[in-house]
Amino acid sequence: MVPRSRPRRAADTLALVLLATALTGCGPVLDGSGNGHGDDGPVTEVPSIADVTPLADPRSWQGEVDINLPEPDIRPVEEDPAPQLPARVTDVQGTRVEVTDVSRILALDVYGTLSQTVFELGLGDNVVGRDVSSAYAEIDDRPLVTQNGHELNAEAILELDPTVLITDTSLGPWDVVLQVREAGIPVVVVDAERNLDNLAPLTQQVADALGVPEQGKVLGRRIVDEAAAVRAEIDRVAPSDVTAKLRMVFLYVRGQANVYYMFGRGSGADALITAAGGYDVSSEIGWNGMKPVNDEGLIKAQPDAILMMDKGLASVGGIDGLLDQFPALAQTPAGENQRVITMDDAQVLSYGPRTADVLNALAIALYAPDSLAAKDAS
């Protein structure tokens, strides 16, 4: 969406990892509505950070910046690769799995990262179903196997007769995964953590399970290299002096569930903020992991900008609702300027093949928000 500049109202206004083991014990929590890939509104046209002129004073920007990235550009590292089968792997839960057939693949997680990885490996034609976060042209015609947002549907999965299921612990109920395994279908559980350090390892876990280890090495290297290239461009735009970088915090909010968390060191959001050219305040204020936010923490942090998931902000009625929930935000620069950066729930902490795009978009939102524009998703 187009960045919205608003007048200042000082007195009354405002990685990855993944969430959730701390919140649910089983993986990330996203809003159940929508598909997370542009159907809920216009997509954002985001230029390359290398092609923009940063604001002379990035702290002067006022108003929310809402980013909804367009569908991913699927670029298989090889067309129609020949899997080496049987593929024998030990998954992240220590389970030995033998995969003898990859003709009917299901790759399911809360962000759609795993399905995109399969497509990028060149096996997209073998994918027979999708999760709600996997919504791009190449997969749109596959039946949905999640319901009520991100809830796995055992009947829908088994009806597709998959020959292998690749998933993590971000979707549930877990009994559905066990039911699929008990039906004799090989289930490979990969790492649920999403961060800048496991881009290649997570890709390799998927590739090894599908019998395309060499393609996994190529794809993993490409993802890492593209993220590194964007980070190098960000470093040229963002202030080198740490005191000049925008001070940031990541808030995870679900107003309807009365859940209000601030993510700190080791949460995954800290690495995301740093890589995008911001200054993560959590180390400075000693805010570790993911824990309930409070007025004292917000005032101590004094953020210039707040990063959130878009449905999280919507769940409290927008910026005004966030300020009503936490009046202390009005005593921070972010509150005074209503400086909130939101991104689609399924994108902001997805990492994987979209890492470079996410970092680039966040850096633009921080240092050149005036260069963003929106276009109709249709």
C-alpha positions in Angstrom: 0.0 0.0 0.0 1.0 3.6 -0.4 2.9 5.0 2.6 0.6 7.3 4.5 2.0 10.5 5.9 0.1 11.8 8.9 0.3 14.9 11.0 2.2 14.7 14.3 0.1 14.3 17.5 2.7 14.2 20.2 0.5 14.1 23.2 -1.9 11.3 22.1 -0.2 9.2 19.5 2.2 6.7 19.0 14.9 -13.3 13.5 14.0 -16.1 12.6 13.2 -16.7 13.7 9.7 -17.6 14.1 7.4 -16.9 16.8 5.9 -19.2 18.7 7.5 -21.9 20.6 7.2 -19.2 23.3 3.6 -18.4 22.3 2.1 -21.7 21.3 4.7 -24.4 21.9 4.4 -25.6 18.3 5.4 -22.9 15.9 4.6 -19.5 14.5 1.1 -17.9 14.8 -0.3 -16.0 12.0 -3.8 -14.5 11.4 -6.1 -17.1 9.9 -7.8 -14.8 7.4 -6.5 -14.1 4.0 -3.8 -15.9 2.1 -0.9 -13.6 2.9 0.0 -12.9 -0.7 -1.7 -9.8 -1.9 -5.4 -10.8 -2.1 -6.2 -8.5 0.8 -5.2 -5.3 -1.0 -2.9 -3.7 -3.5 0.7 -5.0 -3.7 3.6 -2.6 -3.1 6.0 -1.7 -5.9 9.4 -1.8 -4.2 12.4 -0.5 -6.0 15.9 -1.8 -5.4 17.7 -0.1 -2.5 20.5 0.5 -4.9 18.3 2.8 -7.0 16.9 5.1 -4.4 18.0 8.3 -2.7 17.5 8.0 1.1 15.7 10.7 3.0 18.1 13.4 4.2 16.6 12.8 7.7 15.0 9.4 7.9 13.7 10.2 11.4 11.5 12.9 9.9 9.1 10.6 8.2 5.6 10.5 9.7 3.0 7.8 9.3 2.6 4.1 8.6 4.3 2.3 5.8 2.4 -0.9 4.8 4.3 -3.4 2.5 2.6 -6.2 0.6 5.2 -7.8 -1.7 4.0 -9.1 -5.0 4.0 -12.8 -5.8 7.4 -14.4 -5.8 9.3 -14.9 -9.0 9.8 -18.6 -9.2 13.2 -19.4 -10.8 14.0 -23.2 -10.7 17.7 -23.9 -10.4 17.1 -26.8 -12.8 14.1 -27.8 -14.9 12.8 -31.3 -14.3 15.7 -32.7 -12.2 16.1 -36.4 -11.8 15.8 -37.3 -8.1 18.2 -39.8 -6.6 15.9 -42.3 -4.9 15.5 -43.7 -2.5 16.4 -40.7 -0.4 17.3 -41.6 3.2 17.4 -38.8 5.7 17.2 -38.2 9.5 14.8 -35.3 10.1 15.2 -32.6 12.7 13.2 -34.7 15.2 15.7 -37.6 14.8 13.3 -39.8 12.8 14.8 -41.9 10.0 12.8 -41.5 6.9 13.1 -43.2 3.5 11.5 -41.5 0.5 11.1 -43.7 -2.5 8.7 -41.6 -4.6 8.5 -37.8 -5.1 5.8 -37.8 -7.8 3.2 -36.4 -5.4 4.7 -33.9 -3.0 3.2 -31.9 -0.2 5.4 -29.2 1.4 3.5 -27.3 4.1 4.4 -24.6 6.6 3.0 -21.4 8.0 4.8 -19.1 5.6 4.7 -21.0 2.3 8.5 -21.2 2.4 8.7 -24.9 1.9 6.5 -25.1 -1.1 8.4 -22.3 -2.8 11.6 -24.1 -2.1 10.3 -27.2 -3.8 9.4 -25.1 -6.9 12.8 -23.4 -6.9 14.4 -26.9 -6.8 12.6 -27.7 -10.0 10.0 -30.1 -8.7 7.0 -27.8 -8.7 5.1 -29.9 -11.2 5.1 -32.7 -8.5 3.4 -30.6 -5.9 -0.2 -31.7 -5.4 -1.6 -29.4 -2.8 -0.8 -26.2 -0.9 -1.1 -24.4 2.4 -2.9 -21.1 2.7 0.3 -19.0 2.6 1.3 -20.6 -0.7 -0.5 -18.4 -3.2 1.4 -17.6 -6.4 0.6 -18.3 -10.0 2.5 -21.6 -10.3 0.7 -23.2 -7.3 -2.7 -21.5 -7.3 -4.5 -24.4 -9.1 -3.5 -26.9 -6.4 -6.1 -27.7 -3.8 -5.9 -26.2 -0.3 -5.1 -28.6 2.5 -5.4 -26.1 5.4 -8.7 -24.8 6.8 -9.6 -21.9 9.2 -6.4 -20.2 8.1 -3.4 -22.4 9.1 -5.1 -25.6 10.4 -4.1 -28.8 8.7 -7.0 -30.9 7.3 -6.2 -34.6 7.5 -8.9 -35.6 5.1 -7.8 -33.1 2.5 -4.2 -34.3 2.7 -5.0 -38.0 2.5 -7.4 -37.5 -0.4 -4.4 -36.2 -2.5 -2.5 -39.5 -1.9 0.8 -37.8 -1.4 4.0 -39.9 -1.7 5.9 -37.6 0.7 5.0 -34.8 3.1 7.6 -32.2 4.1 6.6 -30.0 7.0 7.8 -28.4 10.2 6.1 -27.7 13.6 4.6 -24.4 12.5 1.2 -25.9 11.5 -1.1 -28.0 13.5 -2.8 -29.9 14.9 0.2 -32.2 15.2 -2.1 -35.2 15.4 -2.8 -34.6 11.7 0.9 -35.0 10.8 1.1 -38.2 12.9 -2.1 -39.5 11.2 -0.4 -39.0 7.8 2.7 -40.9 9.0 0.5 -43.7 10.4 -1.1 -44.0 6.9 2.3 -45.0 5.6 3.2 -41.7 3.9 6.8 -40.7 4.5 6.9 -37.5 6.6 10.0 -35.4 6.8 10.0 -32.7 9.5 12.4 -29.9 8.8 13.6 -27.0 10.9 10.8 -24.6 12.0 13.2 -21.8 12.7 13.6 -19.1 10.1 16.7 -16.9 10.3 19.6 -15.6 8.3 21.9 -18.3 9.6 20.0 -21.3 8.3 19.0 -20.2 4.8 21.1 -22.8 3.1 20.7 -25.6 5.7 16.9 -25.4 5.6 17.0 -25.5 1.8 19.3 -28.5 1.9 17.0 -30.4 4.3 14.2 -30.1 1.7 16.4 -31.0 -1.2 17.9 -34.0 0.6 14.5 -35.4 1.4 13.5 -35.1 -2.3 16.6 -36.7 -3.6 18.0 -33.6 -5.2 20.9 -32.7 -3.0 23.0 -31.0 -5.7 20.2 -28.8 -6.7 19.8 -27.9 -3.0 23.4 -26.8 -2.8 22.9 -24.5 -5.8 19.7 -23.0 -4.5 21.0 -22.6 -1.0 24.0 -20.7 -2.3 21.8 -18.5 -4.5 19.6 -17.6 -1.6 22.5 -16.7 0.6 24.3 -14.8 -2.1 21.3 -12.7 -3.0 20.7 -11.9 0.6 24.3 -10.9 1.0 24.2 -8.7 -2.1 21.1 -6.8 -0.8 22.8 -6.4 2.6 25.8 -4.9 0.9 23.5 -2.3 -0.8 21.8 -1.6 2.4 25.1 -0.9 4.1 25.8 1.8 1.5 22.5 3.5 2.2 22.0 3.1 5.9 24.1 5.3 8.3 27.4 3.7 9.3 27.2 5.4 12.7 25.0 3.2 14.9 23.7 6.3 16.7 22.3 7.5 13.3 20.4 4.3 12.5 16.7 4.1 13.2 16.0 2.6 16.6 13.5 -0.2 16.2 11.5 -2.8 18.0 9.3 -5.7 16.7 5.9 -6.0 18.2 3.8 -9.2 17.8 0.2 -8.3 18.4 -3.1 -10.2 18.3 -5.6 -7.9 19.8 -8.5 -10.4 19.6 -6.5 -12.9 21.7 -5.1 -10.2 24.0 -1.5 -11.1 23.0 1.1 -8.3 23.0 4.7 -9.3 22.7 8.0 -7.5 22.0 10.7 -9.6 20.4 14.2 -9.1 21.7 17.6 -10.7 21.4 17.6 -14.2 20.0 14.0 -14.0 18.7 15.0 -13.8 15.0 13.4 -10.3 14.6 16.6 -8.7 16.0 18.7 -10.1 13.2 16.1 -9.1 10.6 16.1 -5.5 11.9 19.9 -5.3 11.9 20.2 -6.8 8.4 17.6 -4.3 7.1 19.8 -1.4 8.3 18.0 -0.6 11.6 19.3 -0.6 15.1 17.7 -3.3 17.2 17.2 -1.8 20.7 16.7 -5.1 22.5 20.4 -5.5 23.3 20.7 -2.0 24.7 17.7 -2.5 27.0 18.4 -6.1 27.9 15.2 -7.5 26.3 15.8 -11.1 25.6 13.7 -13.5 23.6 10.0 -13.0 23.3 8.0 -11.7 26.2 4.9 -9.5 26.9 5.5 -5.9 26.1 4.9 -3.2 28.8 4.9 0.5 29.0 8.3 0.5 30.8 9.9 -1.5 28.1 8.6 0.8 25.3 9.7 4.0 27.1 13.1 2.5 27.8 13.5 1.4 24.2 12.5 4.9 22.7 12.1 3.4 19.2 12.1 5.6 16.1 10.1 3.0 14.3 8.0 -0.1 15.1 8.0 -3.2 12.9 4.8 -5.3 13.0 2.8 -7.8 11.0 0.0 -6.1 9.1 -2.8 -8.2 10.5 -1.4 -7.6 14.0 -1.8 -3.9 13.7 -5.3 -4.4 12.1 -6.3 -6.5 15.1 -6.0 -3.6 17.4 -7.7 -1.1 15.1 -4.6 0.4 13.5 -2.2 2.9 14.9 -4.8 4.7 17.0 -5.8 1.4 18.6 -2.2 0.5 19.3 -1.8 3.9 21.1 -4.9 3.3 23.1 -3.6 -0.1 24.2 -0.1 1.4 25.0 -0.4 5.1 25.8 3.3 5.1 26.7 4.1 4.9 23.0 3.2 8.6 22.8 6.3 9.2 24.8 8.5 7.7 22.1 9.6 9.1 18.7 7.7 6.3 16.9 4.6 7.3 18.7 5.0 11.0 18.1 5.5 10.3 14.3 3.1 7.3 14.1 6.1 5.6 12.5 4.9 2.0 12.1 6.2 -0.4 9.4 3.9 -3.3 8.6 4.4 -6.2 6.3 2.2 -9.1 5.3 2.2 -11.8 8.0 3.4 -14.5 5.7 6.3 -12.5 4.4 8.0 -10.6 7.1 9.6 -13.6 8.9 9.5 -16.1 6.1 13.2 -16.0 5.1 13.9 -18.7 2.6 13.9 -17.8 -1.1 12.3 -14.4 -0.4 14.9 -13.2 2.1 16.5 -10.7 -0.3 13.2 -9.2 -1.2 12.1 -8.8 2.4 15.3 -7.2 3.5 15.3 -4.8 0.5 11.6 -3.8 1.2 12.3 -3.1 4.9 15.3 -1.0 4.2 13.3 1.0 1.7 10.6 1.5 4.3 13.2 2.7 6.8 15.3 5.0 4.6 13.4 5.8 1.4 9.7 5.3 2.2 8.8 8.1 -0.3 9.9 5.8 -3.1 7.2 3.2 -2.4 4.1 3.0 -4.5 1.1 0.7 -4.7 -0.7 -0.9 -7.6 -3.8 -3.0 -7.9 -3.0 -6.7 -7.3 -5.2 -7.6 -10.3 
